[in-house]
Every structure is written in C-alpha cells, then in structure tokens.
Amino acid sequence: MQSFELDKTDIQRIRQALDGDEAVLTALLSEYHASEIAIIFESLPQEARDRIIHILPSDIASEVIAEMDYEIHPEKIIENMHPGKRSEIMEELDYDDATDIISQLPEHQQKEILREIDEEDASHIRTLLNYPEDTAGGLMNTQVIKVNGNYTKKDALNEIIRQSEEMEEFYTINVVDDENYLKGIVSLKDIIKAKYSTVINDLVNPEFVYVKAETDQEEVARLISQYNLTSIPVVDDDMRLLGRITFDDVIDVLQEENTEDILKFSGVSEDEELSGNWKEAVKSRLPWLVLNLGTAFLAASVSRHFDSTIKMIPMLVGYMGMIAGMGGNTATQALAVTIRRISLADLTDNQAYRTVLKEFTVGLINGAVNGFIVLLVSMYLDSNPMFSLVIFLSMIGNLVIAGIAGSSIPLILKRVGIDPAIASSIIITTFTDVFGFLLLLGLASKLLL
Amino acid sequence: MQSFELDKTDIQRIRQALDGDEAVLTALLSEYHASEIAIIFESLPQEARDRIIHILPSDIASEVIAEMDYEIHPEKIIENMHPGKRSEIMEELDYDDATDIISQLPEHQQKEILREIDEEDASHIRTLLNYPEDTAGGLMNTQVIKVNGNYTKKDALNEIIRQSEEMEEFYTINVVDDENYLKGIVSLKDIIKAKYSTVINDLVNPEFVYVKAETDQEEVARLISQYNLTSIPVVDDDMRLLGRITFDDVIDVLQEENTEDILKFSGVSEDEELSGNWKEAVKSRLPWLVLNLGTAFLAASVSRHFDSTIKMIPMLVGYMGMIAGMGGNTATQALAVTIRRISLADLTDNQAYRTVLKEFTVGLINGAVNGFIVLLVSMYLDSNPMFSLVIFLSMIGNLVIAGIAGSSIPLILKRVGIDPAIASSIIITTFTDVFGFLLLLGLASKLLL
C-alpha cells in the first residue's frame, strides 16, 4: 500500500458497482482503507454515501464517518440512518469524533441519538458537547489510558492492556492519584524497561506539558508542535484529568488554520466552506467588497479633486492605474511576509523596527528599478522629460509607502491585540491606490502646470 | 509547565545574565526547555547564541540546535564551535537533524566535521547527505527500531529495549527479514499483549503504508495526515528498510508549506526567508513586479486607446480604478477559495464545472449589489442616468468575469500540471484591470458618445 493515490478510475469503479450487485460492491469496497472511502465520498451523491455506509461493517463505517471532511457533512449520513445501525456506529466512534458529528445536528436530534446509545457513551458525549469546538475541550478525547501511580509495573501493565482493548491507539500513559488528579506521564517504553516491582510513581517525569479544557486550539497546536508531542493531556482547573488530544487532531487544526489564513488574507470570511454554495459565498465576501467600495470612493474623490489637471494632461490617466497597482502589489508582498512572520512568533521592538526598515529599503529599490523602466517607456511615448520625471518619482514614492504600510500596519494591529490578518490585501491595496493617485496628480499639478 | 509562553521578560533576563556571572546564567538557562531556548535565540545576536551553547550540557545544547529555526542558521553555531565540543554535540544529534544542519555548510567544512566524529555516525550522515532535502530520504532518520520477524516476543522485547537505549522516542516497530527487507510493522502494545512464545511474524499487519526515499515531502505529509500515522517507514526500490519519518517532521513540513502558499499567492518567491535581508527580498519580489509592470502597460494601452472618450467624459476616470479594483478583489477571493480547495484534493470534471458556475453566480450577485450602490452615488454626483447605467453594467460585467477567471485559471493550470498558485493574485488582478477598462471605456464610447 505504497503512496496510494486515488484517481478517477477508483471513483468510476465504485460508481458502476453502485448500479450493480451488492456482493460486487461489498468486495470492491473491501479493497479500500476507510480514509480512502472518506475521500471517494467527496465525489459521490448523498444517497450513494448512505448506501455504502449501510453496506460496510460497523467498525469500518464508523472510521469512514470519522475521516470524512466536515464540509461534506458526515452528520447527514447519521441523520438518514436507521436507528439500529446508527447506535452501533455511534458506539464504535471515538467520543471526540461522535461529538463533533452530532454537534452539527439540531438539538432534538442530538437528544434522540443520545437516547438510542449506551448510557456510558452518551454521558461522555454529553460532557464533550459542552466545550466550544475550537478549544482543547472541544478537541479532546475523553478515552485515555491512565494508571494509578501507586501501582507496580506488573499491575500497571495489566491495567494498560485491559484499557487498551477499547482504544485503537495510545501514545503515553497518564499517571493519576486515587482522586484522578494528574501526576505526570510515562511512556510504555519506560514501563517495560523497569523492574517488575518498580512503582509507577518512580518512573514519572514530573515536568510535563498539559493544557486546560478552555485553552484555544491554536495554542494546543503550538505546544504539540513545539515539544514534538504525540499527545497532550487535558485537565480541569484543579488538575483532574479530563482527556487527551493527539497529534493527528493537531495536523487537522493546522490545515484548517492554513485555509483560514489564506482566506482572511484575500478578504474572504474565514468560515466560508470551500465547497459551500453561492449563498454562503456571497454572505462571506460581499461585506468586504462593500467596504472596499467605500474606500474606492475615497480614491475616486482624489482623482475628482484633480479633474482640471487630468483634463490638461490626459496622458496621466494611463499611468494612474499602473502606479496604484504596483503599489498595491508591493504592499501585498510586504504584508504576506510580515503576517506570516508574526504568525510564527512575536517580534521584539528592535525586530519590528528592522522589519519596517527592510521593507522601506525593498520598496525604494523595487520602486527605483520599476520607476526607471517606466521613465524610459514614457520618454519614448510621451516625449516630455518633466512628465516622465513625475511618473518616475511617483512610482518610487508609492512603492516606498507601500512597503512601510504593508509591514507596519500588521505589526501595529498585532501590538494592540487585533488579528493582523484583518489588514487583508483588500484594505491595504486601497491605501496604496489613494496615496498613488495623490502623489501622481499632486506632483503633476505642482511640476507640470 | 502549562501553556508556557515566552515573553520579553524571559529574553531580558537572559540578556542581563549574559553580561554577568556564568554561574547565574547557567542556573537561569536550566529553567528553560531546549525548544524554549531555541525560540529565545531568535532575539539574541550570534555571539550570545555561541556562548549559551558552549555553557549548556551537550545533550541540551544538541536539542536546542535541532529545534532552532533554519532561518536563524544553526549551522553558524556549529561552524564557530571548538572541534572537541562540536564532535560531542554532533554525536548527540539525531542523524536527520545533523544532516540538515551540516548540509548548509560548504563542502570542505562538511568533510572536516565528519572526520572529527565517530565513524559510524559519520557514515549515516554521509548517506543522508545524498538525498535531496525535500524528499522522504532528506526527511528521514536512519535510526529505527527493527526486529527480525522470526524472533519470539521475548527476544524481540529484549532487542527493542536494547535498541531504544539510543533513541529518545519510537512509535512503531519495523519487522524485517534476515536481509533487512521490510515485512511489516507492529505496535509495542500488540507485542506486550502477545504470549511469550508468539513469533513476531504472526503479529505483523501485512497491510502498511510506506514511502520510497525519493517520494516528495508533501506526499509524505499527505500520507501521515490521511492515515493518522505517528511514523512511516522509508524503503529503497527493493523494499529494504532505510529509515523512518515521524509526525513531528511532518508538522514542520506543513508549516513550511503554509508559508510557501501564502507567499506564492502574494507574488513573493517561495524561498524568500521571512527574516532574510533586503537583498534577498528584492531578488525574490522584483521579477514579479516587473512582470506586473509589463501587464500594467497593457492596461494603460487600453486607456490610451480611448483617449478621446476620456477627454470628452473626464468623470470616467474616477470610476476606472474603482471598477478595476473591485474586479481584482473579486478575482482574488475566488482564487483563494479555489486554490485552497484544489490543494486539498483533485476535483472531478463535474465539481470543476460547478465551482466555476458558483463563482459566476457570486460575481453576478456581488456585481449587482455593488453596481447598484455605485449607480445611486453616480446618479447623485453626475446627474446623468445613461452614464450611471454604464458604470452599473461595467461593475456587473467585470465582477462576473473576475469570478470566472479567478476560479477557472487555477483549475486549468492544475489540469495541465502547472502549480496553480502561480496564478498569484498579481497576475489575475492585472487581467481584471484590462478587462474592467475595456468594458467601461468601450461601453462609454458606444452608449455615451
């Protein structure tokens, strides 16, 4: 199963099998890993998904549902399912996955489903439903491997083997006291290497990283990534063990954040679903466009202010868009580098100062090079050296300002505690439009009229 | 050690201690985890980094070096170090980290360092230096836990404990035959649960995911994320075990890709270092700006072509930038959503068609709403209903085209095998500039003159 990549053939084979004999379909499905079926689901209609889940054995079906992208709505499959099969699958799901899925359904359906399933499972899920989705509590699984620190190696190993029957994977063992207070963590390797009479408390590393249930998911991702952890325990305010978050949840969080970053940067609301319909897309993007329209009126009013200059030197018009646009692009470049840099770490005052200074320098040089090219073209086309000089100076001026704005605005926003990604390229581009027009038309009025 | 976040106080304390007594500095440093010192290093000059590494015990020092961001050049510390201390630290480093670091040094220094250290370590590193950095071979660690499939549980456990002495962490056990051909993987949990006389081959899962040394690092990240793996074995073309890649390497790859995506999207070369100097920044960004300038001349030539129209209706000028800019933003929004969507999965023909159709619809509606706002403002300002109608139609037309271009261009690029991120917002924005000018000035010429 090396570097297995799904392609259209796989989807076509399954599509064809859907129209045929159930035994053939069952055999075909058994060739795929649950996470592969989850990907194939993206290309199939809802009825086909429902039917395939119905055919699959419950353990595979629950894995497929857990691996499905939330954008293709795994909860719809649960909603459409026969209650008998549904409770079977819900009980197979990890508590965190089960919670994520049913949290998408209306409350009366949540209650109905929780009544159908085993009372212990239901109570775990009810607890998890109380935590906001983007916190450690919302991300964690309440199924953990834990042993009492007073156990000997022998008792602990038996306990671990017993507890691990119900878990697919575990990475570290949580050590608790009689009242479930977390005392530390220990690896299976360390337990195995110890003597049989060793007490677990003696193996525990008292310095360990943990999070509280209300910790933001980005902070969880940062800690798991910084300390290279396979899993991190989640505790309540009194250090009682609540659950664990594993590295694979964090990989999902990172991919989510990546999408959000690039969307916010482009003036798209961060919760627009990539495969959502046009209504959602309009709702998510229209506010940014209207905001931009407002600022565009500002730029237009600058050009109106210089109406008489434009009438006397109409060849200015061709250069207005060019200088404004080049400024916008320079600002976007500076913005992307700066936003990405401060998303990874805070900058000291000195680093912030040097960042802006660097972007000033870059704007100056890129402005000079591009300004010189435009100068040459303009000398050839317009045969008016003074006019060409105005174009040259405006290009340099706007690119310098663009570099300063593109780097300093996100830095300032971060300092005052506002998400710097809000300085999306849309906002900053309008800024360079207004300034570019002012510079070009202002210089032209002073020097050419 | 909960949710520990470094702030300026930490950096100031260390800065002050650097000027004082070495014993105080040593005590202060011992309060921090290696990965925290690596972050503090970003705010310290090279001499301070060299001095701290010199003071730290070799095992901590090597961890700090391994955790340092490549942008602050861990290889400089290695370069400046006294050979005795250096070989100690090089031998403490995991082979993959050691390789990454010395690969940044000139060849004669690489050879010198490899001569200083233990021959076995050096030969591992020499092998790894041969693989390109962004492949599985470049990412892998050659230190793996492996047992012969013919071993009994008892022998295997002893072997695992022996091998794990030299490794900080391991997650799965590779099962090989007498000639080092990989036969499968097994978890420590499954070995422990087995009877003492069980032969390892009977525990092995014959279906497992692996990669070849030449597999691209993005593909490795995709597999680890898709199958929720803690580690993935790397093999040669004949299935001989070469090494393993762990989830934490993949988290680093994902963060790197995040940065590259947002940079490419903004017209910044993907290998510009975020904290690099202005020379690198100019080199990475100037080509994009010059390219943009070329296309901007195209837009300017459109407006030159309509010189007489502009002279007769100068109030058009104020709306030119507005309509072009709104088109650029609409295209950027469509582009961001589409690029992000196809970065996660390929789209079928039908999905691609529906994506473009959706963006067409979104452009139409957003164009109508914004067009209507501009229509009202223009009726009030310009008192010329026919003129206002031209503005309205141009806004709708440009936003529809922007939606279609922003979604279809990346889809087409992906189909023909070109990185869709190359359709950066810079390129697509110029497209909407040209089209917006053509539409506005063309309609004005036809309907108003």
HADDOCK unambig.tbl for C-alpha pairs under 7 A between the chains (distance, minus, plus):
assign (segid A and resid 1 and name CA) (segid B and resid 207 and name CA) 6.53 0.50 0.50
assign (segid A and resid 1 and name CA) (segid B and resid 208 and name CA) 6.11 0.50 0.50
assign (segid A and resid 1 and name CA) (segid B and resid 209 and name CA) 5.38 0.50 0.50
assign (segid A and resid 2 and name CA) (segid B and resid 209 and name CA) 5.59 0.50 0.50
assign (segid A and resid 2 and name CA) (segid B and resid 210 and name CA) 5.36 0.50 0.50
assign (segid A and resid 2 and name CA) (segid B and resid 211 and name CA) 6.00 0.50 0.50
assign (segid A and resid 3 and name CA) (segid B and resid 210 and name CA) 6.94 0.50 0.50
assign (segid A and resid 3 and name CA) (segid B and resid 211 and name CA) 6.12 0.50 0.50
assign (segid A and resid 35 and name CA) (segid B and resid 226 and name CA) 6.55 0.50 0.50
assign (segid A and resid 35 and name CA) (segid B and resid 227 and name CA) 6.76 0.50 0.50
assign (segid A and resid 161 and name CA) (segid B and resid 193 and name CA) 6.54 0.50 0.50
assign (segid A and resid 193 and name CA) (segid B and resid 161 and name CA) 6.53 0.50 0.50
assign (segid A and resid 207 and name CA) (segid B and resid 1 and name CA) 6.52 0.50 0.50
assign (segid A and resid 208 and name CA) (segid B and resid 1 and name CA) 6.08 0.50 0.50
assign (segid A and resid 209 and name CA) (segid B and resid 1 and name CA) 5.33 0.50 0.50
assign (segid A and resid 209 and name CA) (segid B and resid 2 and name CA) 5.60 0.50 0.50
assign (segid A and resid 210 and name CA) (segid B and resid 2 and name CA) 5.39 0.50 0.50
assign (segid A and resid 211 and name CA) (segid B and resid 2 and name CA) 6.02 0.50 0.50
assign (segid A and resid 211 and name CA) (segid B and resid 3 and name CA) 6.18 0.50 0.50
assign (segid A and resid 225 and name CA) (segid B and resid 248 and name CA) 6.72 0.50 0.50
assign (segid A and resid 225 and name CA) (segid B and resid 251 and name CA) 6.68 0.50 0.50
assign (segid A and resid 226 and name CA) (segid B and resid 35 and name CA) 6.53 0.50 0.50
assign (segid A and resid 227 and name CA) (segid B and resid 35 and name CA) 6.78 0.50 0.50
assign (segid A and resid 228 and name CA) (segid B and resid 248 and name CA) 5.58 0.50 0.50
assign (segid A and resid 248 and name CA) (segid B and resid 225 and name CA) 6.70 0.50 0.50
assign (segid A and resid 248 and name CA) (segid B and resid 228 and name CA) 5.56 0.50 0.50
assign (segid A and resid 251 and name CA) (segid B and resid 225 and name CA) 6.65 0.50 0.50
assign (segid A and resid 251 and name CA) (segid B and resid 251 and name CA) 6.68 0.50 0.50
assign (segid A and resid 258 and name CA) (segid B and resid 258 and name CA) 5.83 0.50 0.50
assign (segid A and resid 259 and name CA) (segid B and resid 340 and name CA) 6.39 0.50 0.50
assign (segid A and resid 262 and name CA) (segid B and resid 262 and name CA) 6.25 0.50 0.50
assign (segid A and resid 262 and name CA) (segid B and resid 336 and name CA) 6.50 0.50 0.50
assign (segid A and resid 263 and name CA) (segid B and resid 336 and name CA) 6.00 0.50 0.50
assign (segid A and resid 263 and name CA) (segid B and resid 337 and name CA) 6.76 0.50 0.50
assign (segid A and resid 266 and name CA) (segid B and resid 332 and name CA) 5.98 0.50 0.50
assign (segid A and resid 266 and name CA) (segid B and resid 333 and name CA) 5.45 0.50 0.50
assign (segid A and resid 266 and name CA) (segid B and resid 336 and name CA) 6.45 0.50 0.50
assign (segid A and resid 267 and name CA) (segid B and resid 333 and name CA) 6.30 0.50 0.50
assign (segid A and resid 268 and name CA) (segid B and resid 333 and name CA) 5.99 0.50 0.50
assign (segid A and resid 274 and name CA) (segid B and resid 337 and name CA) 5.86 0.50 0.50
assign (segid A and resid 274 and name CA) (segid B and resid 341 and name CA) 5.91 0.50 0.50
assign (segid A and resid 277 and name CA) (segid B and resid 358 and name CA) 6.92 0.50 0.50
assign (segid A and resid 278 and name CA) (segid B and resid 358 and name CA) 5.46 0.50 0.50
assign (segid A and resid 278 and name CA) (segid B and resid 361 and name CA) 6.63 0.50 0.50
assign (segid A and resid 278 and name CA) (segid B and resid 362 and name CA) 5.72 0.50 0.50
assign (segid A and resid 281 and name CA) (segid B and resid 362 and name CA) 6.77 0.50 0.50
assign (segid A and resid 282 and name CA) (segid B and resid 362 and name CA) 5.73 0.50 0.50
assign (segid A and resid 282 and name CA) (segid B and resid 366 and name CA) 6.71 0.50 0.50
assign (segid A and resid 286 and name CA) (segid B and resid 366 and name CA) 6.06 0.50 0.50
assign (segid A and resid 289 and name CA) (segid B and resid 326 and name CA) 6.96 0.50 0.50
assign (segid A and resid 290 and name CA) (segid B and resid 370 and name CA) 6.54 0.50 0.50
assign (segid A and resid 296 and name CA) (segid B and resid 322 and name CA) 5.50 0.50 0.50
assign (segid A and resid 300 and name CA) (segid B and resid 318 and name CA) 4.38 0.50 0.50
assign (segid A and resid 300 and name CA) (segid B and resid 319 and name CA) 6.54 0.50 0.50
assign (segid A and resid 303 and name CA) (segid B and resid 318 and name CA) 5.73 0.50 0.50
assign (segid A and resid 304 and name CA) (segid B and resid 318 and name CA) 6.29 0.50 0.50
assign (segid A and resid 311 and name CA) (segid B and resid 311 and name CA) 6.56 0.50 0.50
assign (segid A and resid 311 and name CA) (segid B and resid 314 and name CA) 6.88 0.50 0.50
assign (segid A and resid 314 and name CA) (segid B and resid 311 and name CA) 6.85 0.50 0.50
assign (segid A and resid 318 and name CA) (segid B and resid 300 and name CA) 4.37 0.50 0.50
assign (segid A and resid 318 and name CA) (segid B and resid 303 and name CA) 5.70 0.50 0.50
assign (segid A and resid 318 and name CA) (segid B and resid 304 and name CA) 6.26 0.50 0.50
assign (segid A and resid 319 and name CA) (segid B and resid 300 and name CA) 6.53 0.50 0.50
assign (segid A and resid 321 and name CA) (segid B and resid 321 and name CA) 6.39 0.50 0.50
assign (segid A and resid 322 and name CA) (segid B and resid 296 and name CA) 5.50 0.50 0.50
assign (segid A and resid 326 and name CA) (segid B and resid 289 and name CA) 6.98 0.50 0.50
assign (segid A and resid 329 and name CA) (segid B and resid 426 and name CA) 6.52 0.50 0.50
assign (segid A and resid 332 and name CA) (segid B and resid 266 and name CA) 6.00 0.50 0.50
assign (segid A and resid 333 and name CA) (segid B and resid 266 and name CA) 5.46 0.50 0.50
assign (segid A and resid 333 and name CA) (segid B and resid 267 and name CA) 6.29 0.50 0.50
assign (segid A and resid 333 and name CA) (segid B and resid 268 and name CA) 5.98 0.50 0.50
assign (segid A and resid 336 and name CA) (segid B and resid 262 and name CA) 6.50 0.50 0.50
assign (segid A and resid 336 and name CA) (segid B and resid 263 and name CA) 5.99 0.50 0.50
assign (segid A and resid 336 and name CA) (segid B and resid 266 and name CA) 6.44 0.50 0.50
assign (segid A and resid 337 and name CA) (segid B and resid 263 and name CA) 6.74 0.50 0.50
assign (segid A and resid 337 and name CA) (segid B and resid 274 and name CA) 5.88 0.50 0.50
assign (segid A and resid 340 and name CA) (segid B and resid 259 and name CA) 6.39 0.50 0.50
assign (segid A and resid 341 and name CA) (segid B and resid 274 and name CA) 5.91 0.50 0.50
assign (segid A and resid 358 and name CA) (segid B and resid 277 and name CA) 6.91 0.50 0.50
assign (segid A and resid 358 and name CA) (segid B and resid 278 and name CA) 5.45 0.50 0.50
assign (segid A and resid 361 and name CA) (segid B and resid 278 and name CA) 6.63 0.50 0.50
assign (segid A and resid 362 and name CA) (segid B and resid 278 and name CA) 5.73 0.50 0.50
assign (segid A and resid 362 and name CA) (segid B and resid 281 and name CA) 6.77 0.50 0.50
assign (segid A and resid 362 and name CA) (segid B and resid 282 and name CA) 5.73 0.50 0.50
assign (segid A and resid 366 and name CA) (segid B and resid 282 and name CA) 6.71 0.50 0.50
assign (segid A and resid 366 and name CA) (segid B and resid 286 and name CA) 6.06 0.50 0.50
assign (segid A and resid 370 and name CA) (segid B and resid 290 and name CA) 6.56 0.50 0.50
assign (segid A and resid 426 and name CA) (segid B and resid 329 and name CA) 6.54 0.50 0.50
